[in-house]
């Protein structure tokens, strides 16, 4: 009887593993003219805001922390990607107030989120 119960639990775990959705993973961050392109294996849920001249976007995905700098109209802009409770948090800051817009689309079997910045 115990072996049947154990077998049932193992089969249930295998079925659950097969039907579970694939984890969303950030694969790559590219610095492009006017912003960033973030590449994911699947479409992430995201929420973004322009807060007091800073752009913040939260992605429900996993990935590695990263940081860097880009040039916007000849002036430096810093960006940072870090893990938070909700997922990955992208913050973009500069010495002047920034505004950001973001949009995602499928491209070559992956999902690309474009973050475009302007003053």
KOLFIMI-111499 format. One record per residue: x, y, z of N, C-alpha, C in turn; residue in one letter. Coordinates in nm, 2 decimals, decimal comma, always signed. Example, Ala and Ser with C-alpha at 12.3 -4.5 7.8 and 13.67 -1.06 7.14 Angstrom:
REM KOLFIMI-111499
REC      n.x      n.y      n.z     ca.x     ca.y     ca.z      c.x      c.y      c.z   rest
REC    +1,32    -0,57    +0,78    +1,23    -0,45    +0,78    +1,32    -0,33    +0,78      A
REC    +1,28    -0,22    +0,71    +1,37    -0,11    +0,71    +1,29    +0,00    +0,79      S
This chain:
REM KOLFIMI-111499
REC      n.x      n.y      n.z     ca.x     ca.y     ca.z      c.x      c.y      c.z   rest
REC    +0,08    -0,12    +0,00    +0,00    +0,00    +0,00    +0,09    +0,13    +0,00      X
REC    +0,19    +0,12    +0,08    +0,28    +0,24    +0,09    +0,35    +0,26    -0,05      X
REC    +0,39    +0,15    -0,11    +0,46    +0,17    -0,24    +0,36    +0,23    -0,35      X
REC    +0,24    +0,19    -0,34    +0,14    +0,26    -0,43    +0,12    +0,41    -0,41      X
REC    +0,12    +0,44    -0,28    +0,11    +0,58    -0,25    +0,24    +0,66    -0,29      X
REC    +0,35    +0,60    -0,27    +0,48    +0,66    -0,32    +0,48    +0,68    -0,47      X
REC    +0,44    +0,57    -0,54    +0,43    +0,57    -0,68    +0,34    +0,69    -0,73      X
REC    +0,22    +0,70    -0,67    +0,13    +0,80    -0,70    +0,18    +0,94    -0,68      X
REC    +0,26    +0,96    -0,58    +0,32    +1,09    -0,55    +0,42    +1,12    -0,66      X
REC    +0,51    +1,03    -0,69    +0,61    +1,05    -0,79    +0,55    +1,08    -0,93      X
REC    +0,44    +1,00    -0,97    +0,38    +1,03    -1,10    +0,31    +1,17    -1,10      X
REC    +0,25    +1,21    -0,98    +0,20    +1,34    -0,97    +0,30    +1,45    -0,99      X
REC    +0,42    +1,43    -0,93    +0,53    +1,53    -0,94    +0,58    +1,54    -1,08      X
REC    +0,59    +1,43    -1,15    +0,63    +1,43    -1,29    +0,53    +1,50    -1,38      X
REC    +0,40    +1,48    -1,36    +0,30    +1,54    -1,44    +0,30    +1,69    -1,41      X
REC    +0,32    +1,73    -1,29    +0,32    +1,87    -1,25    +0,44    +1,94    -1,32      X
REC    +0,55    +1,87    -1,32    +0,68    +1,93    -1,38    +0,66    +1,94    -1,53      X
REC    +0,59    +1,85    -1,60    +0,57    +1,86    -1,74    +0,47    +1,97    -1,78      X
REC    +0,37    +1,99    -1,70    +0,27    +2,09    -1,73    +0,30    +2,23    -1,68      X
REC    +0,41    +2,25    -1,60    +0,44    +2,38    -1,54    +0,49    +2,47    -1,66      X
REC    +0,46    +2,60    -1,65    +0,51    +2,69    -1,76    +0,66    +2,71    -1,74      X
REC    +0,72    +2,73    -1,86    +0,86    +2,76    -1,86    +0,90    +2,89    -1,79      X
REC    +1,00    +2,89    -1,71    +1,05    +3,00    -1,64    +1,09    +3,11    -1,73      X
REC    +1,05    +3,24    -1,71    +1,10    +3,35    -1,79    +1,24    +3,39    -1,75      X
REC    +1,33    +3,40    -1,84    +1,47    +3,43    -1,81    +1,52    +3,54    -1,90      X
REC    +1,58    +3,64    -1,84    +1,65    +3,74    -1,91    +1,78    +3,68    -1,97      X
REC    +1,79    +3,68    -2,10    +1,91    +3,62    -2,17    +2,02    +3,72    -2,20      X
REC    +1,98    +3,85    -2,23    +2,08    +3,94    -2,28    +2,03    +4,09    -2,27      X
REC    +2,12    +4,18    -2,24    +2,09    +4,32    -2,24    +2,18    +4,39    -2,34      X
REC    +2,12    +4,46    -2,43    +2,20    +4,54    -2,54    +2,18    +4,69    -2,52      X
REC    +2,29    +4,76    -2,52    +2,28    +4,90    -2,52    +2,27    +4,95    -2,67      X
REC    +2,16    +5,02    -2,70    +2,13    +5,07    -2,84    +2,12    +5,22    -2,84      X
REC    +2,11    +5,28    -2,95    +2,09    +5,42    -2,97    +1,96    +5,46    -2,90      X
REC    +1,97    +5,54    -2,80    +1,85    +5,59    -2,73    +1,79    +5,50    -2,62      X
REC    +1,86    +5,39    -2,58    +1,80    +5,31    -2,48    +1,86    +5,17    -2,47      X
REC    +1,78    +5,08    -2,43    +1,82    +4,94    -2,40    +1,72    +4,84    -2,47      X
REC    +1,78    +4,73    -2,52    +1,70    +4,62    -2,56    +1,73    +4,50    -2,47      X
REC    +1,62    +4,45    -2,41    +1,63    +4,33    -2,31    +1,57    +4,21    -2,38      X
REC    +1,64    +4,10    -2,39    +1,60    +3,98    -2,46    +1,56    +3,87    -2,35      X
REC    +1,44    +3,82    -2,37    +1,39    +3,72    -2,28    +1,36    +3,59    -2,36      X
REC    +1,35    +3,48    -2,29    +1,31    +3,35    -2,36    +1,16    +3,35    -2,39      X
REC    +1,08    +3,41    -2,30    +0,94    +3,42    -2,32    +0,89    +3,56    -2,28      X
REC    +0,77    +3,59    -2,31    +0,72    +3,72    -2,27    +0,70    +3,74    -2,12      X
REC    +0,77    +3,84    -2,06    +0,76    +3,86    -1,92    +0,65    +3,96    -1,89      X
REC    +0,59    +3,95    -1,78    +0,49    +4,05    -1,73    +0,58    +4,16    -1,68      X
REC    +0,54    +4,29    -1,71    +0,62    +4,40    -1,66    +0,53    +4,51    -1,62      X
REC    +0,59    +4,60    -1,54    +0,53    +4,72    -1,49    +0,64    +4,83    -1,48      X
REC    +0,61    +4,94    -1,54    +0,71    +5,05    -1,54    +0,65    +5,18    -1,51      X
REC    +0,74    +5,27    -1,46    +0,70    +5,40    -1,41    +0,81    +5,50    -1,44      X
REC    +0,77    +5,62    -1,46    +0,86    +5,74    -1,47    +0,84    +5,81    -1,33      X
REC    +0,95    +5,80    -1,25    +0,93    +5,85    -1,11    +1,04    +5,96    -1,09      X
REC    +1,00    +6,08    -1,08    +1,08    +6,20    -1,05    +1,21    +6,20    -1,14      X
REC    +1,19    +6,18    -1,27    +1,31    +6,19    -1,36    +1,39    +6,06    -1,37      X
REC    +1,34    +5,95    -1,30    +1,41    +5,82    -1,31    +1,31    +5,72    -1,37      X
REC    +1,36    +5,63    -1,45    +1,28    +5,53    -1,52    +1,30    +5,40    -1,44      X
REC    +1,19    +5,34    -1,40    +1,20    +5,21    -1,33    +1,10    +5,11    -1,40      X
REC    +1,15    +4,99    -1,43    +1,07    +4,89    -1,49    +1,10    +4,76    -1,42      X
REC    +0,99    +4,69    -1,37    +1,00    +4,56    -1,31    +0,95    +4,45    -1,40      X
REC    +1,03    +4,35    -1,42    +1,00    +4,23    -1,50    +0,98    +4,11    -1,42      X
REC    +0,87    +4,04    -1,44    +0,86    +3,91    -1,36    +0,93    +3,81    -1,44      X
REC    +1,06    +3,80    -1,41    +1,15    +3,71    -1,47    +1,28    +3,69    -1,38      X
REC    +1,36    +3,60    -1,42    +1,49    +3,58    -1,35    +1,60    +3,61    -1,44      X
REC    +1,72    +3,64    -1,38    +1,83    +3,67    -1,46    +1,94    +3,72    -1,37      X
REC    +2,05    +3,76    -1,43    +2,17    +3,80    -1,35    +2,16    +3,96    -1,34      X
REC    +2,22    +4,00    -1,23    +2,23    +4,15    -1,20    +2,33    +4,20    -1,30      X
REC    +2,31    +4,33    -1,35    +2,40    +4,39    -1,44    +2,39    +4,54    -1,42      X
REC    +2,49    +4,61    -1,47    +2,49    +4,76    -1,47    +2,57    +4,81    -1,59      X
REC    +2,55    +4,93    -1,62    +2,63    +4,98    -1,73    +2,59    +5,13    -1,76      X
REC    +2,64    +5,18    -1,87    +2,62    +5,32    -1,90    +2,60    +5,33    -2,05      X
REC    +2,52    +5,43    -2,09    +2,49    +5,46    -2,23    +2,50    +5,61    -2,25      X
REC    +2,50    +5,65    -2,37    +2,51    +5,79    -2,40    +2,37    +5,83    -2,46      X
REC    +2,31    +5,94    -2,41    +2,19    +5,99    -2,46    +2,21    +6,14    -2,49      X
REC    +2,21    +6,17    -2,62    +2,24    +6,31    -2,67    +2,37    +6,36    -2,62      X
REC    +2,47    +6,27    -2,62    +2,61    +6,31    -2,58    +2,63    +6,31    -2,43      X
REC    +2,53    +6,28    -2,35    +2,55    +6,28    -2,21    +2,53    +6,14    -2,15      X
REC    +2,60    +6,11    -2,04    +2,60    +5,98    -1,98    +2,47    +5,95    -1,91      X
REC    +2,42    +5,82    -1,92    +2,30    +5,78    -1,85    +2,34    +5,64    -1,79      X
REC    +2,32    +5,62    -1,66    +2,35    +5,50    -1,59    +2,23    +5,41    -1,58      X
REC    +2,25    +5,28    -1,60    +2,14    +5,18    -1,58    +2,19    +5,07    -1,49      X
REC    +2,09    +5,01    -1,42    +2,12    +4,90    -1,33    +2,01    +4,80    -1,33      X
REC    +2,04    +4,68    -1,33    +1,94    +4,57    -1,33    +1,97    +4,48    -1,21      X
REC    +1,88    +4,47    -1,12    +1,90    +4,39    -1,00    +1,78    +4,31    -0,96      X
REC    +1,80    +4,21    -0,88    +1,69    +4,12    -0,84    +1,61    +4,19    -0,73      X
REC    +1,48    +4,18    -0,73    +1,39    +4,23    -0,63    +1,29    +4,12    -0,59      X
REC    +1,20    +4,15    -0,50    +1,10    +4,06    -0,46    +1,00    +4,03    -0,57      X
REC    +0,98    +4,12    -0,66    +0,88    +4,10    -0,77    +0,95    +4,04    -0,89      X
REC    +1,08    +4,04    -0,90    +1,15    +3,99    -1,02    +1,28    +4,07    -1,04      X
REC    +1,30    +4,11    -1,17    +1,41    +4,20    -1,20    +1,37    +4,34    -1,21      X
REC    +1,45    +4,43    -1,15    +1,42    +4,57    -1,14    +1,52    +4,64    -1,23      X
REC    +1,48    +4,71    -1,33    +1,57    +4,80    -1,41    +1,55    +4,94    -1,37      X
REC    +1,65    +5,01    -1,33    +1,65    +5,15    -1,30    +1,74    +5,23    -1,39      X
REC    +1,70    +5,34    -1,44    +1,78    +5,42    -1,53    +1,78    +5,56    -1,47      X
REC    +1,90    +5,61    -1,45    +1,91    +5,75    -1,39    +2,02    +5,83    -1,47      X
REC    +2,00    +5,96    -1,46    +2,09    +6,06    -1,52    +2,09    +6,18    -1,43      X
REC    +2,18    +6,27    -1,46    +2,20    +6,40    -1,39    +2,08    +6,49    -1,43      X
REC    +2,00    +6,46    -1,53    +1,89    +6,54    -1,57    +1,77    +6,45    -1,57      X
REC    +1,65    +6,51    -1,57    +1,53    +6,43    -1,57    +1,51    +6,35    -1,70      X
REC    +1,47    +6,22    -1,68    +1,45    +6,13    -1,80    +1,30    +6,09    -1,80      X
REC    +1,26    +6,06    -1,92    +1,13    +5,99    -1,94    +1,16    +5,87    -2,02      X
REC    +1,08    +5,77    -2,00    +1,10    +5,64    -2,07    +0,98    +5,58    -2,13      X
REC    +0,99    +5,51    -2,23    +0,88    +5,43    -2,29    +0,93    +5,29    -2,32      X
REC    +0,85    +5,19    -2,30    +0,89    +5,05    -2,32    +0,78    +4,98    -2,40      X
REC    +0,82    +4,88    -2,48    +0,73    +4,80    -2,55    +0,80    +4,67    -2,58      X
REC    +0,72    +4,56    -2,59    +0,78    +4,43    -2,61    +0,72    +4,37    -2,74      X
REC    +0,79    +4,28    -2,80    +0,74    +4,21    -2,92    +0,83    +4,09    -2,94      X
REC    +0,77    +3,99    -3,00    +0,84    +3,87    -3,03    +0,93    +3,89    -3,15      X
REC    +1,05    +3,84    -3,14    +1,15    +3,86    -3,25    +1,24    +3,74    -3,25      X
REC    +1,24    +3,66    -3,36    +1,32    +3,55    -3,39    +1,31    +3,44    -3,28      X
REC    +1,19    +3,41    -3,23    +1,16    +3,31    -3,13    +1,19    +3,35    -2,99      X
REC    +1,24    +3,47    -2,97    +1,26    +3,53    -2,84    +1,17    +3,65    -2,82      X
REC    +1,17    +3,71    -2,70    +1,09    +3,82    -2,67    +1,19    +3,94    -2,64      X
REC    +1,17    +4,05    -2,71    +1,25    +4,17    -2,69    +1,17    +4,28    -2,63      X
REC    +1,22    +4,34    -2,52    +1,15    +4,46    -2,46    +1,25    +4,57    -2,49      X
REC    +1,19    +4,67    -2,56    +1,27    +4,79    -2,60    +1,24    +4,90    -2,50      X
REC    +1,34    +4,96    -2,43    +1,32    +5,07    -2,34    +1,39    +5,19    -2,41      X
REC    +1,31    +5,29    -2,44    +1,36    +5,41    -2,51    +1,35    +5,53    -2,42      X
REC    +1,46    +5,61    -2,41    +1,47    +5,72    -2,32    +1,47    +5,85    -2,40      X
REC    +1,42    +5,96    -2,33    +1,44    +6,09    -2,38    +1,43    +6,19    -2,26      X
REC    +1,48    +6,31    -2,28    +1,48    +6,41    -2,17    +1,35    +6,47    -2,16      X
